[in-house]
Amino acid sequence: MSETVALDPSVTLADVQAARTRLNGLVLDTPVVPDTRLSERTGANVFLKAECMQRSGAFKVRGAFNRLLTMPDDERRRGVIAQSAGNHAQGVALAARHLGIPAVIVMPEHAPLTKVVATRRLGAEVILSGDTFDACSEKAAEVQAERGLTLVHPFDDPAVIAGQGTLGMELLDVLPEVDLVVVPVGGGGLISGIATAMKALRPSVRIVGVQAERNAATARSFAEGHPVTVSGGRSLADGLAVKKPGRLTLPIIQQLVDDMVTVSEDDIAAGIAHAAMHPKLVTEGAGAAGLAALLAGKIAVAPGQTVATPLCGGNIDANILARVLETVLVRQGHYLLLKLTVEDRPGELAKLVEVIAATGANVVEVLHRRAAWLVPLDRAGLELVLEVKDDAHADTVVATLRDTGYPVATGAAHVWPT
């Protein structure tokens, strides 16, 4: 941990405890479930805090409710404004609707449609502006000044940080002897709240933050000992895409967090797929970052340790989820991509399918390719997606097809095999 910045006293354990009392009955105490597959792989006892099942689909509702509940009546009457890539938007919209407070949300123009629609359904006015969090912040400040609204910042606010910290207290209720907590980090509100609560109640716990490689401002700031701004980029973990750490959150992180690591886009995809296929939980990219780091071996885990990570949000677009699952299945050897040609006459496809069926592979998709793909005039090109057990099974399928007389190319070959 860096010693260059003193802890900001604006958020304390008492604040988090008060927030928990305040939020009782308004947010869910989400389940903590064992990840049997990852536990077997690491030798540790790994648990997932299923915050993807939270109201509004993410942890952000905790901080939003706590902030709005602590506002004076005159500010509530005027209304609130927030800037967000999606989950904070829905959290503020939900809390505002419940409390009868007018809400305006500024979101990036490229924000996932599912999050925009969900925010509007919760009764908030949505303004799409810019393509970055910073651009949203500028627009939010402009609208705030015009209408006299109160800003509910997604992470740089003591009440928001305290609200997010209630997740850490819930973890300790279930896992009082937890050794390691791995937390996704965007602006740092969640990890700041968790660290404030957990380090006070269990000083020996190790807390590690995780950021996407493409948006690692807080990780770099932590390593270098001072605030760093990054240009950033598009990521599966869009909820972590913040260009600079928070003014309040960075000091807390530097004081209380033990380490920061980053994960690649492939790591994040693997985390999403693992959550869906094994503990059967749907999580978005930002929510899966902690799990991704554990799967990728980015964090040292000792056998027998108790390890926990929150799946922070489940608001992932269905099309993106489908693409991620398919891509990961291919990379893990469960899907086999084949390209081949057959004689262009009736019955040839049926013969091919019979050969494939005999190997125990399952045909998931078949695409016919002809003239536009420069297939020989007397043949039909086929691209197939097959479901197989593993790499060895895939090798058996390819060998069988070749032995039967089918010229086969695997993967993304650009030339038709002959």
Secondary structure, 3 states (H helix, E strand, C coil): CCCCCCCCCCCCHHHHHHHHHHHECCECCCCEEECHHHHHHHCCEEEEECHHHCHHHECHHHHHHHHHHCCCHHHHHHCEEEECCCHHHHHHHHHHHHHCCCEEEEECCCCCHHHHHHHHHCCCEEEECCCCHHHHHHHHHHHHHHHCCEECCCCCCHHHHHHHHHHHHHHHHHCCCCCEEEEECCCCHHHHHHHHHHHHHCCCCEEEEEEEHHHCHHHHHHHHCCCCCCCCCCCCCHHHCCCCCCCCHHHHHHHHCCEEEEECHHHHHHHHHHHHHCCCCCCCCCCCHHHHHHHCCCCCCCCCCEEEEECCECCCCHHHHHHHHHHHHHHCCCEEEEEEEEECCCCHHHHHHHHHHHCCCEEEEEEEECHHHCCCCCEEEEEEEEECCCHHHHHHHHHHHHHCCCCEEECCCCCCCC
